Amino acid sequence: MSAASRRVTAEISRLLQVQNDALRAGRLDTLAALVPQLQKAIERLGPDIDRPTPELSRLRRTAARNAELLAAAQDGLRRARMIRDRAAAPALTTYGADGRVAPPPSGAGRTLSRR
């Protein structure tokens, strides 16, 4: 591997560590900013990207761990949104004159009032 490729792999390693730190800290804005930087660094590797070197194997393992963390973060966000959405939309329960649950009134110009 050339000296230039070693510099690029060091840069990718640094970016992957920043990504890992951001994933663990929940800093989504940092994650978004890293994507173009990682893409450019990976492109700069050129044909060296396919070489079976220990450095590239380590980078692949680090990237795979980050991908697992990202999937877990996405799952957690999805669950949090579901919980938030359920809690944010409480159902309106109304009762008729007989004390039984009744559907909420509908129709234009009708309002609910306390009697």
SULWO-V443334 format. One record per pair of residues at least 4 apart in sequence whose ideal C-beta (glycine too) atoms are under 8 Angstrom apart, sorted by the first residue. I is the first residue (numbers start at 0). J is the second residue. D is the distance in whole Angstrom. If there is no record, write none. Layout:
i: (I | I)
j: (J | J)
d: (D | D)
This chain:
i: (0 | 0 | 0 | 0 | 0 | 0 | 0 | 1 | 1 | 2 | 3 | 4 | 4 | 4 | 5 | 5 | 6 | 7 | 7 | 7 | 7 | 7 | 8 | 8 | 8 | 8 | 8 | 9 | 10 | 10 | 11 | 11 | 11 | 11 | 11 | 11 | 12 | 12 | 12 | 12 | 13 | 14 | 14 | 14 | 14 | 14 | 15 | 15 | 15 | 15 | 15 | 15 | 16 | 16 | 17 | 17 | 17 | 18 | 18 | 18 | 18 | 18 | 18 | 19 | 19 | 19 | 19 | 19 | 20 | 20 | 21 | 21 | 21 | 21 | 21 | 21 | 22 | 22 | 22 | 22 | 22 | 23 | 25 | 26 | 27 | 28 | 29 | 30 | 30 | 32 | 33 | 34 | 35 | 36 | 37 | 38 | 39 | 40 | 41 | 44 | 46 | 47 | 47 | 48 | 50 | 51 | 51 | 52 | 53 | 54 | 55 | 56 | 57 | 58 | 59 | 60 | 61 | 62 | 63 | 64 | 65 | 66 | 67 | 68 | 69 | 70 | 71 | 72 | 73 | 74 | 75 | 76 | 77 | 78 | 79 | 80 | 81 | 82 | 83 | 84 | 91 | 92 | 93 | 93 | 93 | 93 | 93 | 93 | 94 | 94 | 94 | 94 | 95 | 95 | 95 | 104 | 104 | 105)
j: (4 | 5 | 8 | 47 | 50 | 52 | 54 | 5 | 47 | 6 | 7 | 8 | 44 | 47 | 9 | 54 | 10 | 11 | 40 | 43 | 44 | 47 | 12 | 44 | 54 | 55 | 58 | 13 | 14 | 40 | 15 | 37 | 40 | 41 | 44 | 58 | 16 | 57 | 58 | 61 | 17 | 18 | 33 | 36 | 37 | 40 | 19 | 37 | 58 | 61 | 62 | 65 | 20 | 61 | 21 | 29 | 33 | 22 | 29 | 30 | 33 | 37 | 65 | 23 | 61 | 64 | 65 | 68 | 24 | 26 | 25 | 26 | 27 | 29 | 30 | 33 | 30 | 65 | 68 | 69 | 72 | 68 | 72 | 30 | 31 | 32 | 33 | 34 | 69 | 36 | 37 | 38 | 39 | 40 | 41 | 42 | 43 | 44 | 48 | 48 | 50 | 52 | 55 | 55 | 55 | 55 | 56 | 56 | 57 | 58 | 59 | 60 | 61 | 62 | 63 | 64 | 65 | 66 | 67 | 68 | 69 | 70 | 71 | 72 | 73 | 74 | 75 | 76 | 77 | 78 | 79 | 80 | 81 | 82 | 83 | 84 | 85 | 86 | 87 | 88 | 103 | 100 | 100 | 101 | 102 | 103 | 104 | 111 | 98 | 99 | 100 | 101 | 99 | 100 | 101 | 109 | 111 | 109)
d: (5 | 6 | 7 | 6 | 7 | 6 | 7 | 7 | 7 | 7 | 7 | 6 | 6 | 4 | 6 | 7 | 6 | 6 | 6 | 5 | 5 | 8 | 6 | 7 | 5 | 7 | 6 | 6 | 6 | 5 | 6 | 7 | 5 | 7 | 8 | 6 | 7 | 8 | 6 | 7 | 7 | 6 | 6 | 6 | 5 | 6 | 6 | 8 | 7 | 5 | 6 | 6 | 6 | 8 | 6 | 7 | 6 | 6 | 8 | 7 | 5 | 7 | 5 | 6 | 7 | 7 | 5 | 7 | 6 | 8 | 8 | 4 | 8 | 4 | 5 | 7 | 7 | 6 | 4 | 6 | 6 | 7 | 7 | 7 | 7 | 7 | 6 | 7 | 8 | 7 | 6 | 6 | 6 | 6 | 6 | 6 | 7 | 7 | 7 | 4 | 8 | 8 | 8 | 7 | 6 | 7 | 7 | 7 | 6 | 7 | 6 | 7 | 6 | 6 | 6 | 7 | 6 | 6 | 7 | 7 | 6 | 6 | 6 | 6 | 6 | 6 | 6 | 6 | 6 | 6 | 6 | 6 | 7 | 6 | 6 | 6 | 6 | 6 | 6 | 7 | 5 | 6 | 7 | 5 | 7 | 5 | 7 | 8 | 6 | 7 | 6 | 6 | 5 | 8 | 4 | 5 | 7 | 8)
